[in-house]
């Protein structure tokens, strides 16, 4: 049995932090300094995968500055969620390069302790016991120089590109509807990461789950169990119907 918590962050450029740093280094370029970004939303999706390919979508939680107050509250919410589930692998995409530094910087600023899954010794086994963390993007990159985008993986798995529209960037919301959309975007990203990870788990001989069936199970659970904007609900419903038809046709051909 494999237990995961898939997590995702949304961050925004903090002009005040950047200008403060430019007072020291006037040559500093905008939008390249990771330490000048702040987290404004986060989501976590708990899923359990059995050896026979059974997927159990258990819960999804999310935190935004709009609903919880500030960056510290968002980060605390994610940390508390991970800390309450120490037996789960914390999984993200590109997290070693981006998410973990952002979370560590926030923890340093607010005097927080990282949950066990995010401690640095996880990524450098010689320095201590290995804690459960998976950076799927880094696993796919391996020792090469080329990074694969999560959207590219999902397209190869047969998911329509319109599902990933707007995935690359989420602007800082300016009204309640924008915050609802940002939260939904963050939650969808955790579900998409779960789909890609299920396919990767199969390549590693960790389960026998069918990637297309996993896609349907996860997306259908998301649309039925989360308060998503109507446009996203409709998009997911249409995609789930298409995937279900494809699965049915494939199984009939194999019968």
C-alpha positions as CSV (number, residue, x, y, z in Angstrom):
1,X,0.0,0.0,0.0
2,X,1.3,3.4,-1.0
3,X,0.1,6.6,0.8
4,X,0.6,10.0,-0.8
5,X,-0.1,13.6,0.0
6,X,0.1,15.5,-3.3
7,X,0.7,19.2,-2.7
8,X,0.9,22.4,-4.8
9,X,1.7,26.0,-4.2
10,X,0.8,29.3,-5.9
11,X,3.1,32.2,-5.3
12,X,3.3,35.9,-6.3
13,X,6.1,38.4,-6.9
14,X,6.6,40.7,-3.9
15,X,7.7,44.0,-5.2
16,X,8.6,45.3,-1.7
17,X,11.0,42.4,-1.1
18,X,12.5,42.9,-4.6
19,X,13.0,46.6,-4.2
20,X,14.6,46.1,-0.8
21,X,17.1,43.7,-2.3
22,X,17.8,46.0,-5.3
23,X,18.9,48.6,-2.8
24,X,21.8,46.2,-2.2
25,X,22.2,44.9,-5.7
26,X,20.8,47.4,-8.3
27,X,21.6,44.9,-11.1
28,X,19.1,42.3,-9.7
29,X,16.6,41.3,-12.4
30,X,12.9,41.1,-11.6
31,X,11.0,37.8,-11.4
32,X,14.1,35.7,-11.1
33,X,14.8,36.0,-7.3
34,X,13.0,33.1,-5.6
35,X,13.3,34.8,-2.2
36,X,11.2,37.7,-3.5
37,X,8.1,35.5,-4.0
38,X,5.4,34.9,-1.5
39,X,3.0,31.9,-1.2
40,X,-0.7,32.9,-1.5
41,X,-2.4,29.5,-1.9
42,X,-1.7,25.9,-1.2
43,X,-3.5,22.6,-1.6
44,X,-3.0,19.0,-0.4
45,X,-4.6,15.8,-1.7
46,X,-4.4,12.6,0.2
47,X,-4.6,9.4,-1.9
48,X,-3.9,5.8,-1.1
49,X,-2.9,3.2,-3.8
50,X,-3.1,-0.5,-3.0
51,X,-0.8,-3.1,-4.6
52,X,-3.7,-4.4,-6.8
53,X,-4.3,-0.9,-8.3
54,X,-7.2,0.2,-6.1
55,X,-7.2,4.0,-5.7
56,X,-8.7,5.6,-2.6
57,X,-9.1,9.4,-2.8
58,X,-9.5,10.3,0.8
59,X,-9.4,14.1,1.3
60,X,-8.4,17.4,-0.2
61,X,-7.6,20.5,1.7
62,X,-6.6,24.0,0.6
63,X,-5.6,27.3,2.1
64,X,-5.6,30.9,0.6
65,X,-4.6,34.3,2.0
66,X,-8.1,35.4,1.3
67,X,-9.7,32.8,3.6
68,X,-6.9,32.3,6.1
69,X,-5.3,35.8,6.5
70,X,-1.7,35.8,5.2
71,X,1.2,33.8,3.9
72,X,2.1,32.4,7.3
73,X,-1.4,31.0,7.8
74,X,-1.3,29.3,4.4
75,X,2.1,27.7,5.1
76,X,1.0,26.7,8.6
77,X,-2.1,25.0,7.2
78,X,0.0,22.9,4.7
79,X,2.6,22.1,7.4
80,X,-0.1,21.0,9.9
81,X,-1.7,18.8,7.2
82,X,1.7,17.1,6.4
83,X,2.6,16.7,10.0
84,X,-0.7,15.0,10.7
85,X,0.0,12.4,8.1
86,X,3.7,11.4,8.7
87,X,3.3,8.1,7.0
88,X,2.4,9.6,3.6
89,X,4.8,10.5,0.9
90,X,4.7,14.2,0.2
91,X,4.7,14.5,-3.6
92,X,5.1,17.5,-5.9
93,X,6.5,18.4,-9.3
94,X,9.7,20.4,-9.4
95,X,9.5,20.8,-5.6
96,X,13.2,20.5,-4.9
97,X,14.0,23.5,-7.1
98,X,11.0,25.7,-6.2
99,X,8.5,24.6,-3.6
100,X,10.9,23.5,-0.9
101,X,13.0,26.6,-1.1
102,X,9.8,28.8,-0.9
103,X,8.4,26.8,2.0
104,X,11.8,26.9,3.8
105,X,12.1,30.6,3.4
106,X,8.6,31.1,4.8
107,X,9.4,28.8,7.7
108,X,12.6,30.8,8.4
109,X,10.7,34.1,8.4
110,X,7.8,33.0,10.6
111,X,9.8,30.7,12.9
112,X,8.1,27.5,11.8
113,X,9.5,23.9,11.8
114,X,9.2,22.0,8.6
115,X,7.2,18.8,8.7
116,X,9.3,15.6,8.5
117,X,8.6,15.0,4.8
118,X,10.2,18.4,3.9
119,X,13.4,18.2,6.0
120,X,16.5,18.7,3.9
121,X,18.1,15.4,4.9
122,X,15.3,13.7,2.9
123,X,17.0,14.8,-0.3
124,X,20.6,14.1,0.8
125,X,20.5,10.6,2.3
126,X,24.1,10.7,3.5
127,X,23.2,13.4,6.0
128,X,20.5,11.4,7.9
129,X,17.5,9.1,7.6
130,X,15.4,9.3,4.5
131,X,12.0,10.9,4.9
132,X,9.1,10.3,2.4
133,X,9.2,13.0,-0.3
134,X,8.9,12.6,-4.1
135,X,9.7,15.2,-6.7
136,X,8.2,13.6,-9.7
137,X,9.7,16.2,-12.0
138,X,13.2,15.5,-10.7
139,X,12.6,11.8,-11.0
140,X,11.7,12.2,-14.7
141,X,14.7,14.4,-15.3
142,X,17.1,12.0,-13.7
143,X,20.8,13.0,-14.4
144,X,19.9,14.8,-17.7
145,X,19.7,18.5,-18.2
146,X,16.1,18.7,-19.7
147,X,13.1,19.2,-17.4
148,X,9.7,17.8,-18.4
149,X,6.6,19.9,-17.7
150,X,3.7,18.2,-15.9
151,X,1.4,19.3,-18.8
152,X,3.6,17.4,-21.3
153,X,3.3,14.2,-19.2
154,X,-0.5,14.5,-19.0
155,X,-0.9,15.0,-22.7
156,X,1.1,11.8,-23.3
157,X,-1.3,10.1,-20.9
158,X,-4.1,11.1,-23.2
159,X,-5.7,14.0,-21.3
160,X,-6.9,16.8,-23.4
161,X,-4.8,20.0,-23.5
162,X,-7.8,22.2,-22.6
163,X,-7.6,20.6,-19.1
164,X,-4.2,22.3,-18.6
165,X,-5.2,25.7,-20.1
166,X,-3.9,28.5,-17.8
167,X,-1.9,26.0,-15.7
168,X,1.4,27.7,-16.2
169,X,0.5,30.9,-14.4
170,X,-2.0,32.0,-11.8
171,X,-2.2,35.8,-11.2
172,X,-2.7,37.1,-7.7
173,X,-6.5,37.4,-7.3
174,X,-8.2,40.8,-6.9
175,X,-11.8,39.8,-6.0
176,X,-13.7,36.9,-4.4
177,X,-14.3,35.1,-7.7
178,X,-10.6,35.3,-8.4
179,X,-9.8,33.6,-5.1
180,X,-12.3,30.8,-5.8
181,X,-10.7,30.2,-9.1
182,X,-7.1,30.3,-7.6
183,X,-8.1,27.7,-5.0
184,X,-9.7,25.5,-7.6
185,X,-6.6,25.8,-9.9
186,X,-4.4,24.8,-7.0
187,X,-6.6,21.8,-6.1
188,X,-6.8,20.7,-9.7
189,X,-3.0,20.8,-9.9
190,X,-2.7,18.3,-7.1
191,X,-5.2,16.0,-8.9
192,X,-3.2,16.2,-12.1
193,X,0.0,15.5,-10.2
194,X,-1.7,12.4,-8.7
195,X,-2.6,11.1,-12.2
196,X,0.9,11.5,-13.4
197,X,2.3,9.8,-10.3
198,X,0.0,6.8,-10.6
199,X,1.4,6.2,-14.1
200,X,4.9,6.6,-12.9
201,X,4.3,4.2,-10.0
202,X,3.3,1.6,-12.5
203,X,6.6,2.0,-14.5
204,X,8.4,1.4,-11.2
205,X,6.6,-1.9,-10.6
206,X,4.9,-0.4,-7.5
207,X,1.3,-1.2,-8.7
208,X,-0.8,-2.5,-11.5
209,X,-3.1,0.6,-11.9
210,X,-4.3,1.4,-15.4
211,X,-3.3,5.1,-16.1
212,X,-6.5,5.9,-18.0
213,X,-8.7,4.4,-15.3
214,X,-6.7,6.3,-12.7
215,X,-7.3,9.6,-14.6
216,X,-11.1,9.0,-14.6
217,X,-11.2,8.0,-10.9
218,X,-9.3,11.0,-9.7
219,X,-10.9,13.7,-11.9
220,X,-14.4,12.3,-11.2
221,X,-13.7,12.4,-7.5
222,X,-12.5,15.9,-7.7
223,X,-15.6,17.2,-9.6
224,X,-17.9,15.4,-7.2
225,X,-16.2,16.3,-3.9
226,X,-14.9,19.9,-4.2
227,X,-16.6,23.2,-4.6
228,X,-15.2,24.1,-8.0
229,X,-16.3,27.0,-10.2
230,X,-19.1,25.9,-12.6
231,X,-17.0,26.3,-15.7
232,X,-14.4,23.9,-14.2
233,X,-17.1,21.5,-13.1
234,X,-18.5,21.5,-16.6
235,X,-15.1,20.9,-18.2
236,X,-14.3,18.1,-15.8
237,X,-17.7,16.4,-16.4
238,X,-17.2,16.5,-20.2
239,X,-13.6,15.1,-19.9
240,X,-14.7,12.4,-17.5
241,X,-17.5,11.3,-19.9
242,X,-15.0,11.2,-22.8
243,X,-12.4,9.2,-20.8
244,X,-15.2,6.8,-19.6
245,X,-16.3,6.2,-23.2
246,X,-12.7,5.5,-24.2
247,X,-12.2,3.0,-21.4
248,X,-15.4,1.2,-22.2
249,X,-14.5,1.0,-25.9
250,X,-11.0,-0.3,-25.0
251,X,-12.4,-3.0,-22.7
252,X,-14.9,-4.1,-25.2
253,X,-12.3,-4.5,-27.9
254,X,-10.2,-6.5,-25.5
255,X,-13.1,-8.8,-24.5
